[in-house]
Amino acid sequence: MRVSVVVPNYNKERTLRDCLSAVYAQTAPPAEVIVVDDASTDRSRQIAADFPCTVLAFPVNRGVSAARNAGAGRATGEVLFFVDSDIALAPGALAAAVGTLEAYPDCGVVQGIYDLRPLYDDGPVEAYKTLFEHFWRRRATGLTTTTMFALTAVPRAVFEQVGGFDERLRDAEDVEFGTRLPQRYTIRVSDEMVGRHDDVDRLRPYLSELFRRAVTYAGAVVATRWERPAAGSGGRSGDPSDGPGRTPHRVDLGSVVGMVSSGLTVGTAPLVLLSPWLAALPVALVGAAVVADRELLAFALRHRGPRFLLYAAGLRWLTHLTEFVGMGLGVSGALLRRARAAGSRQVTVESRR
């Protein structure tokens, strides 16, 4: 299989050279490498020019969905391998992707995992984020239901059938892509496809990223659970032969418990002012969040020690709280838009009478 590597990039001069060097050092070299520069203002384009890759340069910033679509549109390979420009692949990543697609003909998406070590170690926030991403992705090895496109391979025919990424989305676009993947295709995670990621390393940007993704995810993915396909219709790709549309990925009960517990902890904390005995309620809720994350926290303890465990537990609770607020706002917004749309349809019907 000929593999086209697509690298979306925006202001990643720090990591782009590492990313491209790793791509060209693969044990199974790609047929072509396409860098889509999304109107960077740093030295990204000069760095890409040092490599024998094709560079597509956007005059204005359009977002990662548009960048990936543009790269896929230019590619000629049978397999599209998407890798973000802040990731350095392990040497066998491309070979592992092709091997998985050949071993499982029904596989529509195969995605890799992050190394436990970040590309650059920039402090505890990044250490936590990298550890969490490694744990979560490795645990999903094998068949899964969620699509994540940081380092992911897709047969070109499947990508075209799905219709690419929704260019209106700048967050959660990869998860939304999976909701349009026909049911007959499987999604797999391979722990042989590994990349070292230079992740967010400051608290405010980390929480802002979480919040944006939660709001977008709630509106673009959670809300689809309320949509009922028309009778006799096919999948979300529009082809009746696809069968029923793919249900958005299953709910992670532990994450739901963690988010709800964190949100209710804040909501019930003022009850302590009424009676000291009521402090037991927020304490119990914190305990519920810890129990929900016990596997992750045990993993943090094994790999980073007890001091980091305390830090990870606190940051995990703050993560849940941020996602709780973002999801709440996202779902509320989706419900409001749905109500407005229903009202508009009702007005239209009445005006025709």
C-alpha positions in Angstrom: 0.0 0.0 0.0 1.3 3.5 -0.9 1.1 5.7 2.2 0.6 9.5 2.0 1.5 11.3 5.2 -0.5 14.5 5.9 0.9 16.9 8.4 -1.4 19.8 9.4 0.6 22.6 11.0 0.1 25.9 12.6 2.9 27.8 14.4 4.8 24.6 15.4 8.3 25.7 14.5 9.5 24.1 17.7 8.5 20.6 16.8 8.0 20.5 13.0 11.6 19.5 12.3 11.3 16.6 14.8 8.0 15.6 13.3 9.3 15.5 9.7 12.6 14.0 10.6 10.7 11.1 12.2 8.5 10.7 9.2 11.4 10.4 6.8 13.2 7.9 9.2 10.4 5.4 9.0 11.3 1.7 8.4 8.6 1.7 5.7 9.1 5.2 4.0 6.0 7.0 2.8 5.2 7.5 -0.8 4.8 11.2 -0.2 4.6 13.8 2.6 2.3 16.7 2.5 2.6 19.6 5.0 -0.4 21.9 5.1 0.6 25.1 6.7 -2.4 26.9 8.2 -1.2 30.5 7.8 1.6 30.1 10.3 3.3 33.3 11.5 6.5 31.6 12.7 9.3 29.8 10.7 7.3 26.7 10.0 7.3 27.1 6.2 11.1 27.6 6.1 11.6 24.5 8.2 9.3 22.4 5.9 11.3 23.7 2.9 14.3 21.8 4.3 12.6 18.5 3.6 11.5 16.9 0.2 7.8 17.3 1.1 4.9 19.1 -0.6 3.9 22.2 1.2 0.4 23.6 0.9 0.2 27.1 2.4 -3.1 28.7 3.4 -3.2 32.5 3.1 -5.6 32.7 6.1 -6.0 30.4 9.1 -8.8 27.9 8.4 -8.4 25.3 11.2 -7.2 21.7 11.4 -10.2 20.2 9.7 -9.6 22.3 6.5 -5.9 21.6 6.7 -6.4 17.8 6.9 -9.0 17.9 4.1 -6.7 19.9 1.8 -3.8 17.4 2.4 -6.0 14.5 1.7 -7.3 16.1 -1.5 -3.7 16.5 -2.7 -2.6 13.0 -1.7 -2.2 10.1 -4.1 -1.6 7.1 -1.8 -4.1 4.4 -1.0 -3.6 5.1 2.7 -3.8 8.5 4.3 -1.7 8.8 7.5 -2.4 11.9 9.5 0.1 13.0 12.1 0.1 16.3 14.0 3.1 18.5 13.6 3.9 18.3 17.4 4.4 14.5 17.3 7.5 12.5 16.4 6.6 9.0 15.3 8.5 5.9 16.4 10.3 4.3 13.4 7.8 1.5 12.8 4.6 3.5 13.0 3.8 3.6 9.3 4.6 -0.1 8.9 2.4 -1.0 11.8 -0.5 1.0 10.3 -0.2 -0.8 7.0 0.1 -4.1 8.8 -3.1 -3.5 10.7 -5.1 -2.4 7.6 -3.9 -5.5 5.7 -4.6 -7.9 8.6 -8.1 -6.5 9.2 -9.8 -5.7 5.8 -12.9 -4.3 7.6 -10.7 -1.7 9.5 -11.7 1.8 8.4 -9.5 3.7 10.9 -6.4 2.6 12.8 -4.9 5.0 15.3 -1.8 5.0 17.5 -0.9 5.9 21.1 1.3 8.5 22.7 4.6 7.5 24.3 4.7 7.8 28.0 7.5 10.3 27.6 6.7 13.7 26.0 8.7 15.0 23.1 10.0 17.8 25.4 9.5 17.6 29.2 8.2 21.1 30.1 6.9 20.5 33.6 4.1 18.8 35.6 1.1 19.9 33.5 2.6 18.3 30.5 3.7 15.3 32.5 0.2 14.7 33.7 -1.4 15.3 30.3 1.1 12.9 28.6 0.6 10.2 31.3 -3.2 10.5 31.0 -3.2 10.3 27.2 -0.8 7.3 27.2 -2.9 5.5 29.8 -6.2 6.2 28.0 -5.0 5.3 24.5 -3.1 2.1 25.6 -6.2 0.9 27.5 -8.2 1.2 24.3 -5.8 -1.0 22.3 -7.7 -3.3 19.9 -11.3 -2.5 18.8 -12.6 0.8 20.0 -15.4 3.2 19.1 -13.8 6.6 19.2 -11.7 8.3 16.4 -8.8 10.4 17.4 -6.6 11.8 14.5 -3.3 12.9 16.1 -1.6 9.9 14.6 -4.1 7.9 12.5 -4.3 6.0 9.2 -7.4 5.7 7.0 -7.8 4.0 3.7 -8.3 6.8 1.1 -11.5 5.2 -0.1 -13.0 5.2 3.4 -12.0 8.9 4.0 -13.7 9.9 0.8 -16.8 7.9 1.6 -17.1 9.6 5.0 -16.7 13.0 3.4 -13.6 14.2 5.3 -13.7 16.5 8.3 -16.4 19.0 9.1 -14.6 22.3 8.4 -16.9 24.2 10.7 -15.3 22.4 13.7 -12.0 23.4 15.2 -12.3 21.1 18.2 -13.7 17.5 18.5 -13.6 17.3 14.7 -11.9 13.9 14.8 -14.5 12.4 17.1 -17.3 13.8 14.9 -15.6 12.2 11.9 -16.2 8.8 13.6 -19.9 9.3 14.0 -20.1 9.4 10.1 -18.0 6.2 9.6 -20.3 3.5 8.2 -21.1 0.6 10.6 -19.4 -2.0 8.4 -16.0 -0.5 9.2 -14.2 -1.1 12.5 -12.0 1.3 14.4 -8.7 0.0 16.0 -6.0 1.2 18.2 -2.5 -0.2 17.7 0.1 0.1 20.4 2.8 -0.5 17.7 1.9 3.0 16.3 3.6 5.2 18.8 4.5 8.9 18.8 6.2 11.3 21.3 3.9 14.3 21.8 4.8 17.8 22.8 1.7 18.5 24.8 0.3 21.6 26.4 2.5 22.6 29.4 0.6 25.4 31.2 -2.5 25.2 33.3 -4.6 27.9 31.7 -4.1 26.8 28.1 -4.7 23.2 29.2 -8.1 24.1 30.8 -9.1 26.4 28.0 -8.4 23.6 25.5 -10.5 21.2 27.6 -13.4 23.6 27.9 -13.5 24.4 24.1 -13.4 20.7 23.2 -16.1 19.8 25.8 -18.4 22.5 24.4 -17.9 21.5 20.8 -18.1 17.8 21.6 -21.4 18.3 23.4 -22.9 20.1 20.5 -21.4 18.1 17.6 -21.5 14.6 19.0 -23.7 14.3 22.1 -26.5 16.1 20.4 -26.5 13.5 17.6 -27.9 11.0 20.0 -31.1 12.9 19.9 -31.4 12.8 16.1 -33.5 10.1 14.6 -32.6 9.1 11.0 -35.4 9.2 8.5 -37.1 5.8 7.9 -35.4 3.9 5.2 -32.3 6.1 5.2 -28.8 4.8 5.3 -25.8 5.7 7.4 -24.6 9.2 8.0 -22.6 9.1 4.8 -25.9 9.0 2.9 -25.4 5.6 1.2 -28.3 3.3 2.1 -26.0 0.3 1.7 -24.1 1.5 4.8 -26.9 0.4 7.1 -27.9 2.5 10.1 -25.7 5.4 11.1 -22.9 4.7 13.6 -23.9 5.6 17.2 -21.5 8.0 18.8 -19.0 6.3 21.0 -20.1 4.6 24.2 -20.2 6.6 27.3 -17.2 6.2 29.7 -19.0 5.7 33.0 -15.9 6.6 35.0 -15.6 10.0 33.3 -19.3 10.7 33.8 -19.0 9.9 37.5 -15.9 12.1 37.8 -17.5 15.0 36.0 -20.7 14.9 37.9 -19.0 14.4 41.2 -16.7 17.3 40.6 -19.5 19.6 39.6 -21.7 18.6 42.6 -18.8 19.0 44.9 -18.6 22.7 44.1 -22.4 23.0 44.2 -22.7 21.4 47.7 -19.7 22.9 49.3 -21.6 26.0 50.6 -23.9 23.6 52.6 -21.0 23.5 55.1 -22.1 27.0 56.2 -25.5 25.6 57.3 -24.0 22.7 59.3 -20.5 21.2 59.7 -22.1 17.8 59.3 -23.0 18.6 55.7 -19.3 18.7 54.9 -19.7 14.9 54.5 -21.5 15.4 51.2 -18.8 17.2 49.2 -16.2 14.9 50.8 -18.1 11.9 49.7 -18.4 13.3 46.2 -14.6 13.9 46.0 -14.2 10.3 47.1 -16.5 9.2 44.3 -14.3 11.0 41.8 -11.2 9.4 43.2 -12.7 5.9 43.0 -13.8 6.6 39.4 -10.2 7.4 38.5 -8.6 4.8 40.6 -6.9 3.0 37.7 -5.4 6.1 36.3 -4.2 7.3 39.7 -2.7 3.9 40.4 -0.9 4.2 37.1 0.4 7.6 38.0 1.7 6.3 41.3 3.6 3.4 39.7 5.3 5.6 37.1 5.8 8.9 38.9 5.6 8.2 42.7 3.4 9.5 45.6 4.1 13.2 45.2 3.1 13.2 41.6 0.0 11.1 42.5 -1.3 14.0 44.7 -0.7 16.5 41.9 -2.4 14.2 39.4 -5.4 13.7 41.6 -5.9 17.5 42.0 -5.4 18.2 38.3 -7.7 15.3 37.4 -10.5 16.8 39.6 -10.0 20.2 38.0 -10.1 18.5 34.6 -13.4 16.9 35.4 -14.9 20.2 36.7 -13.8 22.0 33.5 -15.4 19.3 31.3 -18.5 19.3 33.4 -19.0 23.1 32.9 -18.1 22.8 29.2 -20.4 19.9 28.5 -23.2 21.6 30.4 -22.9 24.7 28.3 -22.6 22.7 25.1 -25.6 20.5 25.7 -27.7 23.6 26.8 -26.7 25.4 23.6 -27.6 22.4 21.5 -31.0 22.1 23.2 -31.6 25.8 22.7 -30.8 25.5 19.0 -33.0 22.5 18.6 -35.9 24.2 20.3 -35.5 27.3 18.1 -35.4 25.1 15.0 -38.5 23.3 16.1 -40.2 26.6 16.7 -39.2 27.9 13.3 -40.6 24.7 11.6 -43.9 25.1 13.6 -44.2 28.8 12.5 -43.6 27.7 8.9 -46.2 25.0 9.0 -48.8 27.4 10.6 -48.1 30.1 7.9 -48.9 27.6 5.2 -52.3 26.8 6.6 
